[in-house]
Amino acid sequence: MATLIKNGTIVTSEGEYSADVLMDKEKIVTIGRNLDHLAEEIVDAAGKYLLPGGVDNHTHFGMPFGGTTTKGCDTSHAAVVGGTTTIVDFVPQPKGLGLADAVKLHEEKNFNGQCTPDYAFHSMVMDVNDALYGEILKLPAIGISSIKLFMAYKSSVFYCNDGVVFQAMQKAREAGVTLMVHAESADLTDVLQKQCVAKGQLEPRYHAVSRPPVVEVECVQRVLTLAGVAEAPVFIAHVSAGESVRILRDAAAAGVRAYGETCPQYICLGVDNLSRPNFEGAKYVCSPALRTPDHHEALLEALQRGWLQVFASDHSGLMFKGQKDMGRGDCTKIPNGGPGVQHRVNLLWTYGVAEGKLSRSRLVDVCATAPAKLNGLYPQKGAILVGADADIVVFDPEYKGTFTLAETYEGVDFTPYEGMKQIGRAEKVYVRGRLMAEKGKFVGEKGEGRFVPGKPYAAAYTGF
């Protein structure tokens, strides 16, 4: 059934204009005026903005970490409720399994028939061996255009040293695969953690003491040096520190194809949350650690100026009871990460757009268009264009409310944004032309998401 959305203001990554949008057979088929006769259903969006469905570049569904596993895709409809219609999930690599086989296993186990938004994947290295570099070359054939390596978590299955990162960069460049990095100095963090433990500093607030901004800043500088030598594009995940932004900005100006993202927790949650009583601070343990407000401002400026290209959730559906509290008595054992896939777009609108720190077009770019481009999903995803998938958010800028667990679909027992103000929300969310969410409620069918293959050499054609 053809659906026409009338009287709204379309927001793109480059500007705004008034027009109607006709959706049919899962696609956007016409953008124009006076199209009423072409549709069986008409939606009046007067006073509302039409945004492309969000693309969340960074999620962890069914991810093993720290002796436990995050919530699976049966909770992924939370993304849709918040205006995200495509997720890009990280694929864990069991020891002894190749990268391509790991993707197949992850999709069959966690996504087929379970994921509600459409989805793509990042490969992720957890078993460094001689076969790794040849496997990178084969990723584009299975629709994977990015791979993540960790320079953090020393002595864990995630850790990759500089030599591994550099050789992976060389192969990724050859294959047209964008290399993503979790940039924290493993050695420095390891020493600081051990010093905290030796002093009996084991409460959640010491997580930030063991991961000060310099841990990230030093590693970002090192990563960009390696990328410059390899002449390869590199993407820095979850940037948290203002100085990291300046290093990325300067490297890009010098010709390094350097990109980066930040996340909701780094623009509106502070390090003070880690000191909440009764072990509540564990809810806010993530890596990199939360920062002071001066970093929040630097990151918002970077999003507005284009020094950071992506705003992602880093969603990890972990329970407070039974998972986070595994670290009672020792903050080094608290599983890192927290939920956020539902609130990503609304948080950036509230604390960016509504406060005059970010334009609506920049929100569209960092929440939808740029991540679609960087993952090789554009123009099928990330834009309101004729021929694109009919993923559209009718956004109400006048809504005022509060972020609460009671209205969250993420399947965990807390939200780190509990009680914070909310301005604006997704009034209607369409995934390939189907109404899936309305006024903060899920109204669609679960498990109908489809895999969207990423095209290689995406970072070479982003236009940034």
N, C-alpha and C positions, 0 to 999 in steps of 0.2 A: 504494500500500500504506500503510495507516494505521500510524503508529509512535507508541508510547507511551513517554515518558520518565518513569520512576518514581523516587520516593524522594529527589529533589533538593530543594534550597532555592532558590526563585525569588527573584531580587534585582531590585527595581524601583528607579526613581528616588526612591521615597518610603519604601521599607522592604523587608522580607523576609518570606516565609512558605513553609510546606511544602505542596506540592501536586504532582500529576502533570499532565503536559501531553500532550495527544493531537494529533498532526499528521496531516492527510490532505488530499490534493488541493492541496498547496502552502500550506495555511493552518493556523493554530491553530484547532481546532474545539471543543475542550473543555479546561477546566482544572478539576480536581477530584480526587476519591479513588475508588479501587476501579473503575477504568476498564479493567481487563485484558481483559475480554471484547470490547472494541471495537477491539482492535488485533491486527494480524498479527505485528508485531515489537515486542518490549519491551526497553527499554534501562534498566538499573539505574544510577541516578546517586547512589546512597547516598554521603554524604560530599562530594558535589560541589555547586557552585552552578550554577544555570541563569540565564544572562545573555542579554538580547536581543542579536542579532547587531549588531556594532559598525557605526556610520555614521561614516566618515572624511570630514570636511567639507572636506578640503584635500589634493588630490593633483594631480600634474602628469605625466600619461602622454602621451608623444609631444609634448612641449612644446619648441618652439624657444627657446633662450636662450643668449646669450653666444657665438654662433657655432657652436653644436652643438644636439643634440636629445636629450631624455631618453628612457629606455626606454619602449617602447609597452606596450599592454595584453596582449601575449602573456606578460607577467610579472605580471599583476594577480592571479593565483591566490595570490601571496604574501600578499595581504591576507586572503584566506579562511583560510589556514593560521594566521594570528595572531588570528582571531576577528572580523575585519571582513567583513561580508556586503554592505555597500553603500558605494560610494565616490561622492564628489561632486567631479568633475574640472573644472579650469579650461579654458575653450575659447580657444585662441589666435585672434586675429583678423588674418588676412593683410590687408595694405594694399589698400584698394579694395573689400573685401568687407564687406557689412553684417553686423550681429550675428547675425541669424537664419540667414543663409547660412553664416556661420562655424560655427555649431552643427551644421548639417547636414553640412558638410564634415568636421568633427572626428569626428562619430559614424561616418560612412561610412568614413573613412580609418583610424581607430584603435580603434573600439569594436565595430561590428557583427561578430559572430562571433569576436571576439577577447577581449572582457572576460569574466572569470569571475564576480566579484561583480556584483550588480545596481548600477546607476549612475544618477546624475543629473548635471546640469551647472550650473556658474556661467558666465555670460557674462563676457567680459573685454575691456576696451577697449585696443586697440593702434593704432587709427587715428582720432584725434580729428578730426571734421569736423562740418559743420552738420547732417548727417542723424542724428547720434548720438542726440540727445534724443528725436526721434520714434521711433527704433528701440527705445529703452528701453520705450516704451509697448506695443510689440508682443510683448515677451518672454513674458508669461504665456500667450499663445495657443499657444506652442510648449512649454509646460511648464517654463519657466525662471523662477525666482522670486528670483534674486539676480544681481548684477553687480559685478565687481571693477574698481577703478581704482587706479592706482599714483601715489603722490605722491613716489616714489623714482625713481632712475635718470635723472637729468637728461640731456637731449639724446638720450634713447633713444626707441624707439617706444612704450614703456610710459608715459612721464611725462605726467601731467595736472596742470595748475596749479589753483590754488584756485578760479578762476572756473569751470572745467570741472567740477570736483568739486561745487561748489555747485549749478550748473544740473542736473547729473545727479541730485543728491539730490532736487531739486524734482520732476523727472520720475519718479524711482523711487518717490517717495511717492505720486504720482498713480496709478501703475500697480500699486502693491502689491508692488514689487520691493525687496528689501533690498540696500542699497549696501554693499559691502565695500571696505575700503581697506588697501593696503600703506602703512603710516604711517612713513615716514622722511623727514626733511628733505632734499630733493634738493640744495638750494643749499648747505647746511652740509656735507653729505657730499662734494659736488663739490669744495669748497674744501679740506677735510681730505685728500681723496685726492690732489689736486694737490700739496699741501704734502709729503705722504709721498713721492711720486714725486720731487719736487725734491730731497729729502734723501737719495735712494737707499734709502729704506725700502720694499723691495719683496718682503720675505718674507711668508709667509702670516699671521704674527702681526700685521702692520700692518693687516690687514683690520679688526681690532677697533679699532685706533687711529683709523682713518678713520670708524668707525661707533660711537662711544661711546653710552652710554644716552641722553644728552641729544638725540641725533639723532632717536630715536624719541619721546621724551617731548615735545619741542617740537611734533612733528607730530601726535601724538595730541591734544594740547590744541587745536591749530588745527582738526583734523577735527571734534572735538566742538563747537567753537564754530560751525562751519559747519552742523552737524547741528541745533544748537539754533535757529539762525535759520531753517533750512529746515523745521523741525518734522518731520524725517524720521528713521526708524531708521537706524542705522549700525553696522556690524560691523567691528571692528579685527582684522585677521589677525595671526597669529603674534606675539603680545605677548611681549616678552622682558625688560622692565625693571619692577622693583617700583614705581617712581614712576608708570609708565603705568597700572598697576593702580589705584593710588589715584585718579588722575584719572578713570578710567572709573567707579570706584565712586562718586565724588562727583558726577559728571555724571548718572549713573543716579538717584541719590538726589534730584537737583534736577529730575528729570522728563524728561531726555533719554533717548530709547530707545537706549541705548548697550550694545552687546554686544561680547564679545571671546573670542578663543581663545589658547591657548598650545600648545606642541608638545614632544615628548620631548626634543629637543636642549636646550631651555631649562630643563629641570628636572634633567637628570642629566649633561650635558656642560658642561665649563667652558672659559673662555677660554684656559687653559693648553694645551689640546689644539692650538691654532693654532701653538704653538712646537715641536711635535714635529720631530725631525731628519729629514733626507733628504727634505724636501718633504712629509712625511707630514701636516703641518699643513693642507695643501690639502684633505684629506678633510673638514675641519671648517669650511670656508668656507661660510657661509650668511648670508642677510640677513633680519632683523637679525642682528648678530654674536652669538656666544656670550658669556655673562656670568660673573661671579664667583658663588660659592655663595650669597651673601646674596640675590641675585635668585632663585635656585632656590627658596629657602624662601618668599619672598614670593609666587611664582607658585603653589606648592602650597597655601599658605594661601588664595589667591584662588579656586582651584578648589574647595576644601572649603567656603568661605563663600559661593560663588555669585557672586563678583565677576567671575570669568571663567566663561563658560557652556560652553565647548567645548574638548576636547582633541583636536587633529588632528595628522596626521603631517607635512604639508608635503612629502610624498614627491616626490623628484626622482631618478629612477634614472640617475645619472651614473657613468661609469667613472672610476677613478683614472688608469689608463693610457689615454691617447688623448683624454681630455676634461678632467679636472681638471688634468692636467699641461700643458694649453695655457697655463697661467699661470706656468710656470717662468720665473723672472727678473722677473716683474711680477705681483704679487698682484691687481692690478686686473683682470687678464684671466682669473682663475680662475672658471670657471662656478660660480655660487652654488647651493647646495642639496645635498641628499644623500638617500639612501634611508632608509626607516623605516616603510613601510606595514605590514610584517609584524610589527614589534615594538611598535607603538604601545600596544596594550592591555596587553601583558605588561610593558612598561616602567613604565606607570603603576601596575600592581598591585605590582610589585617595589619601586619607589621611592616609592610613595604609600601604598597599602593595607597592604602588609607591614611598613612602617615606622611605621604608626600615624598617618600624616599625612593620610589620606584615607579616608573610609568607603566601603564597598562600594557603597552606594546612590549616592554622589556619582560614583564611577567609572562606574556605569551611566548616570547622567545625562549626564556630560560626554563619554562615548565613544559613546553611542547615542541616548538619548532627546532631549536638547537639540538636537544637530545635526539630528535628524530633524524636530523641530518648526521650527527656524529655517529649514530648507530646504523646508518645506511637504510633507514626506514622512510625517508622523505622522498617524494611528496605523498606517498600513500598515507602516511601518518604525520601529525604535527602541524597541519595547516588546513584552513577552510578554502579549498580550491576545487574547481570542477574536475571530476575524475578521482579525487581523493576518497578514502573511506569516510562514510558519514558519521564521524566521531565528533560530536558537537556538544558543548556545554552552554546552556542558557544560564547566565550568571546574574544574580540579583545583588547589586551593589548596596542596596538599602537595608538588607537584613542585618540585624544586630542580635547577638546571643552570646553564649558561653560554650567553650569546649568542655565537654563532660564525657566520662566513660559511658554513662547511660545511653548516649546517642552514638556510640562508636561500635563499628562492626569488626574490629580487628581481632577479636577472639581472645584477648588477654585480660588480666584483672586490674589493669591500670592504664591511664594515658599520662605521659609526662606533661601534658598541656592542660591538665585538670584545672578548671576555674578561671582560665585565661579568657580574655574578651575575644569575641569573634565578630568581625565586620565583613559582610558579604558571604554568599554561599552559592553553591551550584543548585539552581532551582530545578533544572531538568538536565539529565545526562543521557545522551544517545550514543550507543556503540553500534557502529555500522547500521545506523538508521533505526535501531530499536531503543525505545525508551526503557532505561535500566534503573534510573534513580530519579527521585522527585522530592524536593524540599527536605533533603537529609535522610530520606528513607529509601531502602532498596526495594524496587518494584519489578525487577526483571527475573530472568531465570539464571541460576548459577551454572557455572561449568561450561559456558558456551564460547569461551575465548579460543582464538586460533593463533597458531604460530605464524609470525611474520618474519621471513628470512631477511637478514641484513646484507646489504650489498657491500662488497669490499671497496677499499680505497676511499671510504666515506670521508675521512679526515682531510683528504686532498681536495675535496670539492665543497667544503662547507661554506665558503665565502666569508669567513671571519677575517 
